[in-house]
C-alpha cells in the first residue's frame, strides 16, 4: 500500500540554478493526509526546525553542498468551486505554478494570467508573494492551508493573515514554522475593467506581434490564454528558460529596492534615466534593480562559471559547473558595487542557504 510518502537517503536536490547539492535524508510527500497522519513524519521530520522544506528549487540558492534533512511536497491535486461570476480555484502545494496558471486560463478565468512562466510550485508562491506585470499572488489569494510545524496542527489562514507585502510574507519571516499545504484563489469569468492593461515594458509590442500571428483577434478580445502566450514571449526573450538545463538561473535574483522618496529624487537628479515607480500607499518609491546593476557595469560579466545574464542584468546565471559559493560571491560583489555607486542596498529574492 502506498503510504503517501517515500524516504530517500543521500539524494541530489534538484534546483533550477543547477548547483550540486545533496541531502543526507530526503522525504517526498505524495499524499498530504496520509503523511500528516504518520507520527514519524510529524515528529522526526516536520517538527525539526532544521528540516528544510523545498518545492521546485526555483527560489533557493544552495551555497552549502550538503544538507541534513529535506522534505519535498509532491502532492499536486487541484480543483475549483463555481461561485457564479467567480470561481474558487485551489491547488495542492506540489503542483507547478506555471502548470496551474495555464490550466486556469484554459478555463477562461481571469486573475493568474500574468503569472505565466514563473517557475516553482504553488506552495512556494505565497512565501515570496510572487508577482509580475502589476499583479501579485496576494491580489487574488483567498486562503492558504498550512501545517504548523511548532504546534503540530493543521490551520487555515485568510489572505489578510499572511502578512503580504512586496515579495514578502509571514511565511518568509518565519521560514521554519509553516508548511504550505494548499492555496485557494478567487478568479473571474469576465475581464476586469482595465483589460488587457499592456502598459509594462515589452507587453504591448509582444501583444501586437501575437495578433499578427493569430490574425482575427484584437486587443479588446484577448483571452486569458492569449495573455499567457504574450507573457511567455516577453519572459523568454529576456530570461533563461528554466525548463532547459543548459543555463541555470533563479529568475530575478534581486528585489527591486523600495527607498525613501527623497533618495529617489536625489538619484533622479544625477541619473535622469533612472526608472522610478512611486508607491503611493506607503509614500516611498520603487527603483529598478536591473537598471542599477546595468549602470554599474555588471550585465554580461562572468567569473568562475557564474555570470550576470547578458540579456537581463537582474538575472544571476550558472554557465555550467559553477558552485553555489561562486554564484553567491558574484552576487555579493554586485550588491557592494551598487551600494557604492548609488547608496542603495539590493536584497536577494531567493532564499540563500
C-alpha positions in Angstrom: 0.0 0.0 0.0 1.2 3.5 -0.9 1.9 5.2 2.4 1.8 8.7 0.8 5.5 9.4 1.5 8.8 8.0 0.5 12.2 8.2 2.2 15.4 8.5 0.1 18.9 8.6 1.7 21.7 10.7 0.1 19.7 12.2 -2.7 20.5 15.1 -5.0 18.2 18.1 -4.6 17.0 19.4 -8.0 17.2 23.2 -8.4 16.9 25.5 -11.4 20.2 27.1 -10.7 21.8 23.7 -11.4 24.2 23.7 -8.5 25.3 20.4 -7.0 23.7 19.8 -3.6 22.7 16.6 -1.8 20.5 15.8 1.2 21.7 13.1 3.7 18.0 12.3 4.3 15.2 13.2 1.9 11.5 12.7 2.3 9.0 13.1 -0.5 5.3 13.6 0.4 2.8 12.5 -2.3 -0.3 12.4 -0.2 -0.8 15.1 2.4 -3.4 13.4 4.6 -1.5 10.1 4.9 1.8 11.8 5.6 0.5 14.0 8.3 -1.2 11.0 10.0 2.2 9.4 10.4 3.9 10.1 13.8 7.4 9.9 12.3 6.7 12.4 9.6 5.3 14.8 12.1 7.8 14.4 14.9 11.1 13.4 13.2 10.8 15.5 10.1 8.3 18.4 10.2 8.8 19.3 13.9 12.5 19.6 13.4 13.3 23.2 12.7 16.5 22.1 10.9 14.5 20.2 8.2 14.4 22.3 5.0 11.2 22.3 3.0 11.8 22.6 -0.7 9.4 23.0 -3.7 10.8 23.1 -7.2 14.2 24.5 -6.1 13.5 27.6 -8.2 13.9 30.1 -5.4 16.8 28.8 -3.4 20.5 29.4 -3.9 22.3 26.5 -2.3 25.7 27.7 -1.2 26.2 24.7 1.0 26.7 21.4 -0.9 25.2 19.1 1.7 22.1 19.4 3.9 20.9 17.1 6.6 17.1 16.6 6.2 15.0 17.8 3.3 11.2 17.4 2.8 9.7 17.9 -0.6 5.9 18.1 -1.0 4.9 16.5 -4.3 1.1 16.3 -3.7 -0.5 18.1 -6.7 -4.3 17.7 -6.8 -6.4 20.7 -7.8 -10.0 21.7 -8.3 -12.4 24.6 -8.1 -15.8 25.7 -6.7 -18.1 27.6 -9.0 -19.5 30.8 -7.4 -21.4 32.1 -10.5 -19.4 35.1 -11.7 -16.3 33.9 -10.0 -14.6 30.6 -9.1 -12.5 29.5 -6.1 -9.6 27.6 -7.7 -7.4 25.5 -5.4 -4.3 23.5 -5.7 -2.0 21.4 -3.5 1.4 22.8 -2.9 3.3 20.4 -5.0 1.7 21.4 -8.3 3.8 23.5 -10.6 2.7 27.2 -10.5 3.0 27.6 -14.3 1.1 24.4 -14.9 -1.7 25.7 -12.6 -1.8 29.1 -14.2 -2.1 27.6 -17.7 -4.9 25.3 -16.6 -6.9 28.2 -15.2 -6.6 30.4 -18.3 -7.7 27.5 -20.5 -10.9 27.6 -18.5 -11.3 31.2 -19.5 -10.7 32.6 -15.9 -9.1 35.9 -15.3 -6.6 36.6 -12.5 -3.5 34.4 -12.8 -2.6 35.0 -16.5 0.2 37.5 -15.7 2.0 34.9 -13.6 2.6 32.6 -16.5 6.2 31.2 -17.0 7.2 31.7 -13.4 9.0 28.6 -12.2 8.4 26.8 -8.9 5.5 25.3 -7.1 2.1 26.5 -5.9 3.3 26.1 -2.3 6.3 28.3 -2.8 4.3 31.1 -4.5 2.8 32.7 -1.3 6.1 32.7 0.5 7.6 35.1 -2.0 4.2 36.7 -2.8 5.2 36.1 -6.5 4.2 38.7 -9.0 4.6 40.0 -12.5 3.3 42.8 -14.7 1.3 44.6 -12.0 -0.2 41.6 -10.3 0.9 39.8 -7.1 -0.5 36.5 -5.9 -1.9 38.3 -2.9 -4.2 40.2 -5.2 -6.3 37.1 -5.9 -5.4 34.8 -2.9 -8.3 33.9 -0.6 -6.7 31.4 1.8 -3.9 29.0 2.4 -4.0 25.7 4.3 -0.9 25.2 6.5 0.8 22.8 8.8 2.1 24.5 11.9 5.4 22.7 12.5 5.8 24.0 16.0 2.3 23.3 17.4 1.8 20.3 15.0 -1.6 21.1 13.8 -3.4 22.0 10.6 -4.6 25.6 10.2 -6.2 27.8 7.6 -5.3 31.4 7.1 -7.2 34.0 5.1 -5.2 36.3 2.9 -5.2 39.1 5.4 -3.4 36.9 8.0 -0.5 36.2 5.7 1.4 39.5 6.1 1.8 40.1 2.4 3.9 42.9 1.0 6.1 43.3 -2.0 8.0 40.0 -2.3 7.4 39.2 1.3 5.0 37.4 3.6 4.7 36.0 7.1 5.9 32.7 5.7 9.2 34.2 4.7 9.6 35.9 8.0 9.0 32.6 9.9 10.7 30.2 7.5 11.0 27.2 9.8 7.4 27.2 11.1 4.9 26.9 8.3 4.5 24.2 5.7 2.0 25.4 3.0 -0.3 22.5 2.0 -2.7 24.2 -0.5 -3.6 27.6 -1.9 -7.0 28.9 -2.9 -7.6 31.9 -5.2 -10.6 33.7 -6.5 -10.7 34.1 -10.3 -13.2 35.9 -12.5 -15.1 34.7 -15.6 -15.3 38.2 -17.1 -12.4 40.6 -17.8 -11.5 43.4 -15.4 -12.5 47.0 -16.4 -8.9 47.9 -17.5 -8.4 44.7 -19.6 -5.9 44.0 -21.1 -3.6 46.6 -19.5 -0.4 46.3 -21.5 1.5 49.3 -20.0 4.5 47.3 -19.0 7.8 47.1 -20.9 7.6 44.8 -23.8 4.0 43.7 -23.3 2.2 45.9 -25.8 4.8 45.2 -28.6 4.6 41.4 -27.9 0.8 41.7 -28.0 0.9 43.3 -31.4 3.2 40.5 -32.7 0.9 37.9 -31.3 -2.1 39.5 -33.0 -0.2 39.3 -36.3 0.5 35.6 -35.8 -3.1 34.6 -34.8 -5.0 37.1 -37.0 -8.6 37.8 -36.4 -8.1 38.7 -32.8 -7.9 42.3 -31.4 -6.5 43.6 -28.2 -10.0 44.1 -26.8 -10.9 40.5 -27.1 -7.7 38.9 -25.9 -8.5 35.9 -23.7 -6.6 34.9 -20.5 -4.9 32.2 -22.6 -3.8 34.8 -25.2 -2.3 36.9 -22.4 -0.3 34.0 -21.1 1.1 33.5 -24.6 2.1 37.1 -24.7 3.7 37.0 -21.3 5.6 33.8 -22.2 7.1 35.6 -25.3 8.3 38.5 -23.3 9.8 36.4 -20.5 11.6 34.0 -22.8 13.1 37.0 -24.7 14.8 38.3 -21.6 15.1 35.4 -19.1 16.7 31.9 -19.4 14.2 29.1 -20.0 14.0 27.4 -16.6 13.0 24.1 -18.2 16.3 23.9 -20.0 19.3 22.6 -18.1 22.0 24.4 -20.1 21.8 27.7 -18.3 20.9 27.6 -14.6 19.1 30.6 -13.0 16.5 31.5 -10.4 14.9 34.2 -12.5 15.2 37.7 -11.0 17.9 37.4 -8.3 17.5 40.8 -6.6 14.3 42.5 -5.4 13.5 45.9 -6.9 14.5 48.2 -3.9 11.9 50.4 -2.3 13.5 53.6 -1.0 12.6 56.9 0.6 11.2 59.5 -1.9 14.0 62.0 -1.1 16.6 59.4 -2.0 14.8 58.5 -5.2 14.6 62.2 -6.1 18.3 62.7 -5.4 19.2 59.7 -7.6 17.0 61.0 -10.4 18.8 64.3 -10.4 22.1 62.6 -11.0 20.7 59.8 -13.3 17.7 61.3 -15.2 17.0 58.0 -17.0 16.6 56.0 -13.7 13.1 54.4 -13.7 11.1 55.3 -10.6 7.8 53.8 -9.6 6.0 55.8 -6.8 4.5 53.6 -4.1 1.7 56.0 -3.0 0.2 53.7 -0.4 3.5 53.7 1.6 4.8 57.1 0.4 8.0 55.6 -1.0 9.4 54.8 -4.4 10.4 51.5 -6.1 13.6 51.5 -8.2 14.7 49.1 -11.0 17.3 46.8 -9.6 18.2 45.7 -13.1 18.8 49.3 -14.2 21.1 49.9 -11.2 23.1 46.7 -11.9 23.4 47.5 -15.6 24.5 51.1 -14.9 27.2 49.7 -12.6 28.6 47.7 -15.5 27.7 44.2 -14.4 25.5 42.9 -17.2 27.3 40.1 -19.1 30.1 39.9 -16.5 31.3 36.3 -15.8 33.7 34.7 -13.4 34.2 31.1 -12.2 31.4 29.9 -14.5 29.0 32.3 -12.8 27.6 35.3 -14.5 25.1 38.2 -14.9 22.8 37.3 -17.8 23.7 39.2 -20.9 20.0 39.8 -21.8 18.9 41.0 -18.3 21.1 42.4 -15.6 18.7 41.2 -12.8 19.4 37.5 -13.5 22.3 35.6 -12.0 23.2 32.5 -14.1 25.2 29.3 -13.8 27.0 29.0 -17.1 27.8 25.4 -16.3 29.8 24.0 -13.4 29.5 26.9 -11.0 29.3 26.1 -7.3 26.8 27.8 -5.1 29.7 29.7 -3.4 30.8 31.1 -6.8 27.4 32.4 -7.6 26.9 33.9 -4.1 30.4 35.6 -4.3 29.4 37.2 -7.5 26.0 38.4 -6.1 27.7 39.9 -3.1 30.2 41.8 -5.4 27.2 43.2 -7.3 25.5 44.2 -4.1 28.6 46.0 -2.8 29.2 47.8 -6.1 25.7 49.1 -6.5 25.7 50.3 -2.9 29.0 52.2 -3.5 27.7 53.8 -6.6 24.0 54.6 -5.7 23.8 54.2 -1.9 21.1 51.5 -2.5 21.3 48.1 -0.9 20.0 45.3 -3.1 18.3 42.3 -1.3 18.2 38.8 -2.8 14.8 37.5 -3.8 15.7 33.8 -3.3 16.5 32.1 0.0 20.2 31.7 0.3 21.4 28.6 2.2 
